[in-house]
Amino acid sequence: MNNAPGLGAGESVRKKQARLNRSTRGQWGLYASHRAEIERLLVPERRGGRICVLGAGNCNDLDLQWLVEAYREVHLVDIDGDALQQAAKRQGLEGSAKVRLHEGVDLTGAADTLGGWARRPPTGEEVEACTCRAAGPPGEWAAALGGAFEAVLSPCVLSQLIAPVRDTIGEPHAGFNTLLAAIRGRHLRTMADLLLPGGCGVFATDLLSSARYADLAKVAKEQLPGLMRTFVGDGKYFGGLDPGAIAGVLKNEPGVAECVGELKAAAPWLWHLGLNKAYLVYAISFRRRR
Ligand SMILES: C[S@@+](CC[C@H](N)C(=O)[O-])C[C@H]1O[C@@H](n2cnc3c(N)ncnc32)[C@H](O)[C@@H]1O
């Protein structure tokens, strides 16, 4: 969800995410078709495994009752702990041993630094230091999840991880692309690291919104692959999130490529958020090599 209002003056990343999550909390009904697309990609070959969702937030894109049938344990990770708690409650799974909440986890390792940049622009050295930290290991929370998973889902969270960089230093900054690449690489590496050999990673991202293409909400599903190619070809999409860039990291980036098997692309779909507001979403699935 990339065209959400940016960081307010002095607003921390944590506060902004909590504000956005509160504003979309009641949208379970609107998310129905998006939720069904994601669910289809998560059907396990065998029941009884464990799944981890990075950026689960309000869980409007996850039917937790379905997930706890399909998986033995469902681990939900988000920087906004309140969103996770309320989501488990809304879906009747508050306190369930099958649903584990990992609250307050920052998937970038840089959220607090980026929040500070909304108050004062960083120096070049500060941007470099932040890039190095983002490129580093995911942190103790990953070990604290208690072992590897049969499935890991990233449900349109990467655009949110990058948004504070765009909101603060912005694309024209000389350090923008390297910091974006560090956050993107860390995220995909985290997914691969959390998987058991043979486990399935599902990366979904929003790529384009109706703010850029006003008629997006009206496009038929079969026309979406062509539309996606056109917009990517014209460079009119959320930079750094196109299928070529994501596949490039999964196939070539050291620390990721060695453990990622063949990639499988899902046909893009629309995530409707109202009559005239929609996002084009695509997904790439992969298995961790045995
Ligand atoms: C677009 S939402 C994903 C959709 C969500 N699963 C739902 O159904 O509402 C992105 C989520 O990423 C979380 N998020 C944003 N920045 C984060 C960060 N640095 N670390 C962890 N989670 C973050 C937000 O709190 C939000 O819940």
The ligand as a Tripos MOL2 file, in Angstrom:
@<TRIPOS>MOLECULE
LIG
   27    29     1     0     0
SMALL
NO_CHARGES

@<TRIPOS>ATOM
      1 C1          0.0510   -3.7240    3.9740 C.3       1 LIG1
      2 S1          0.0960   -4.3090    5.6260 S.3       1 LIG1
      3 C2         -0.0120   -6.0220    5.2720 C.3       1 LIG1
      4 C3         -1.4440   -6.4110    5.2530 C.3       1 LIG1
      5 C4         -1.8670   -7.0110    6.5780 C.3       1 LIG1
      6 N1         -1.4610   -8.3930    6.5830 N.3       1 LIG1
      7 C5         -3.3480   -6.8450    6.7830 C.2       1 LIG1
      8 O1         -4.1190   -7.7430    6.4830 O.co2     1 LIG1
      9 O2         -3.7380   -5.7860    7.2550 O.co2     1 LIG1
     10 C6          1.7240   -4.0760    6.0870 C.3       1 LIG1
     11 C7          2.0210   -4.4450    7.5220 C.3       1 LIG1
     12 O3          3.4290   -4.2740    7.6720 O.3       1 LIG1
     13 C8          3.6830   -3.8000    8.9640 C.3       1 LIG1
     14 N2          5.0090   -3.1460    8.9700 N.ar      1 LIG1
     15 C9          5.3580   -1.9780    8.3980 C.ar      1 LIG1
     16 N3          6.6650   -1.7050    8.6330 N.ar      1 LIG1
     17 C10         7.1480   -2.7430    9.3600 C.ar      1 LIG1
     18 C11         8.4290   -3.0510    9.8920 C.ar      1 LIG1
     19 N4          9.4680   -2.2390    9.7440 N.pl3     1 LIG1
     20 N5          8.5760   -4.2110   10.5590 N.ar      1 LIG1
     21 C12         7.5120   -5.0650   10.7260 C.ar      1 LIG1
     22 N6          6.2830   -4.8280   10.2410 N.ar      1 LIG1
     23 C13         6.0910   -3.6790    9.5630 C.ar      1 LIG1
     24 C14         2.5410   -2.8470    9.2430 C.3       1 LIG1
     25 O4          2.3600   -2.6470   10.6250 O.3       1 LIG1
     26 C15         1.3770   -3.5780    8.5660 C.3       1 LIG1
     27 O5          0.6870   -4.3690    9.4930 O.3       1 LIG1
@<TRIPOS>BOND
     1     1     2 1
     2     2     3 1
     3     2    10 1
     4     3     4 1
     5     4     5 1
     6     5     6 1
     7     5     7 1
     8     7     8 2
     9     7     9 1
    10    10    11 1
    11    11    12 1
    12    11    26 1
    13    12    13 1
    14    13    14 1
    15    13    24 1
    16    14    15 ar
    17    14    23 ar
    18    15    16 ar
    19    16    17 ar
    20    17    18 ar
    21    17    23 ar
    22    18    19 1
    23    18    20 ar
    24    20    21 ar
    25    21    22 ar
    26    22    23 ar
    27    24    25 1
    28    24    26 1
    29    26    27 1
@<TRIPOS>SUBSTRUCTURE
     1 LIG1         1 GROUP 0 **** ****
